[in-house]
Amino acid sequence: MVQYSRSFLPLSTLSRCVSGWIQPWIYFLLDGETRPILKQHILAEFAKAMWGLGMSSYAILDDDHFLCVIDRKGFALLIVVRISSRTFEELPSPFVDIKYVKCVRSNQVVSVGSKMDRGESIIKTTLHHGSPTFEVLASSSNTPVPDGFAPRPEPLVLHPRAFLPAHSSGIRWSSKREAPLRDALSFRSNIPNVTAVFVGAYSLHIPWMGMADADTRERLDGKAAQLDVQECVEATRQTADNGLIDLDRVPKSMHTPGGLSVLISLIKFPDFYATGCSQSSVWDVAKLYHKSPKLQRFYPALLLGGSPEDLEVPEVYRARSPLFHAEKIKTPVLLAHGSQDVVIPVSQTDAIVAKIKKNGGQVEYLRFENEGHGFRRAARIRAVQERQLAFLERVFGFRMAE
């Protein structure tokens, strides 16, 4: 039996020193040695930001093997890593997103997975000599999606102009020099996203702050609600340059902390986006700093360059808080928030809605009682999507077929 520690560490602080990608490392208990598990790094991420309890991208099968979900060019890929040989084997899978991986037997794992044309399901994966079989234990929705309605997305070709990340797996630079590519920007269709349906089943996904790759997260330190806003604009312009979208009919939609960039975008680039939609977001960053939960206690200081008290430029928090610039928001917006949110209090959205209305702006507000940070009840989720679609119909003057 191979004697290895069960501490596999997908730490960006370690992996960036070698490859710039989050990779698996092993720690030996006897001598304290730490090294990469694989002989060579993979151009993919082995872990994502730990935004919730119980999140895991791998499951230890035995003393010499573990199954892992990696993110390559915006898609989930299953692999089994053998520690003793420092090699891995790719497993075929019909799922494009896989998360919450847990081991139940040496040859079985359970996870949450989704397909291109199906919502999330609880999946049991059984390994038979390297060939996996998948069993759906429960599904979030049994609504069928017509064949061909959800085409598999293709990588988008972008040019290395201002503000773009140094690496991106969903992007290939149009130059003779090929650089390692990372999933800082990816271009995909996304059926549950109403915005994607409107713009011809296209949705430009830019992982925001903690959702992006390690290098991009580091580049955002001190530049949140600034650099990411600029990159969204540049990526949208280049998408339009490729003839894929109408630049005059682009809505921006994000949620929770990423929603901050929606209104900042409408303030900094008032004539760029046609409308904005956000859910459970923060509009006064200084208040969030003083009331952040333990999980995010020092997050605002990292992203904005310090605390509100010790910043060399004290106005940074105010400059990047939409609440203090609401009079500049002239674009129609749709905001949603749960009254029981303990991560970002609903009072944040109450305040900015009042200011937008006071200054003559157009805002629709969905305030749901007995909902927390992000909506959990199926009826509420459906209501938000239907209201967002109706909102876009009014703004753009179209009508979806019944």
HUCOR-V752917 format. One line per field, one symbol per residue. psi: psi as a letter, one per 20 degrees, with the letter a starting at -180 (. if undefined). A space follows every 10 residues. Layout:
# HUCOR-V752917
psi=???
This chain:
# HUCOR-V752917
psi=ppnqqjnpom phhghhhghi qorpqppphg ijqprqgqgq qqmrpiqrpn irqjppjrpp gaiiqqpqpq ookjqpppqp poghikrrpq pqqjpipprl pqphrhjpqq rpqqrhjqaq qppppppnli oqqppohqqh qjpqpqpihm qpqqqpprqm aqiqqhqphj qppmrhppqp qqlhpqoqqn giohhhggkk kppoooppdi iargggghhi oijqkfghgh hggghgghgh hjjhroiilo qpprrchhhh ighhghghmh jgqhrqpqpl rpinhhhhgi jqrhhkgjgh hghjjrrhhj phnhiggghj ohhjkhiioi qpqpqqqphj oigoqhhghg ghggggghjj ropppoopqk qbnqphpghg ggggghhggh ghgggikrpq q.
